[in-house]
Amino acid sequence: MREPAAIIFEPAGMKRVCVFYFSGTGMTKYVVDKFAGELVKRHISVDCFSIENAAVQSAALSEYDAFGIAYPIHSFNAPKIVIDYAKQLPKTNGAKTFIIHTAGEDAKVNYASSDLLIKILKSKGYHVFYNKLIEMPSNFIVKYDDERVGRILAKANDDIPLVAEEIIGGRPGFLRKSFSSMIITFFGRAEWSGARLIGKHYHVRNNCTRCGLCAANCPNGNIAMNNKSVGFGWRCGICMRCVYLCPQNAIGVRQPFKFIRFDKWYDSGALKLSSAIAKRIGTGYPRDPEDPRDSGGSGD
């Protein structure tokens, strides 16, 4: 018996979409790539830009029918780099806006993570109509086993097409947050200061080759190096990119914060980290409906 053909539709007026994203180790970029691929299938042009490289002044949002922000949840909040970027965005008159965020667990405690971001966007005239959390494997403290990683990715791959349909259909979608989650989110912002302290506890082991990959790709410019040493400053956002990107696994964290990293990155091909992640993760590239490239996405 033949399976019914997938329903592809193009809502009136939805022609171009823009997504600005931050992705420390590739989890959020995995989701953004998959999401963009789903829109391309529906004949919608998509531009995806890392906020690390995208100049606010060049964000011609009036050219798009919808505008999105994607980020990984850090301590029950949007990362500070995302908040700072949102504060610089131009004012609009009701620009349709959606938010996609990722976390190591789809738990209610994470459902208020976009509160401050939404408040900033609304103050600038953005109409936030959609806010969705997608679970991805953790890159912080706890490493998931292969079976759990497989389950999470399978569910994400099922959820992303639904998210795409809801967004291009203009269907409002918000997480049901609790008062306790809002309180936890508020106090979780202390992590922005705590991250700086934790970052000062990063260090390199003797097997460091001074390749410069960590310094060149830190989103906060927190790593300085010369031929003899590698130094970590006070601007760390604990995105964990340098830790897992290092080809020698040479970056450690001193006590009492040693617990935040696990020993080795995931073996899953979909989440494979390599030197390419830094070069690609910060590169926005346009997607054309006639160009099927990158219709899916990998974690790198």
Order of alpha helices (4+ residues) and beta strands (2+ residues): beta-alpha-beta-beta-alpha-beta-alpha-beta-alpha-alpha-alpha-beta-alpha-beta-beta-alpha-beta-alpha-beta
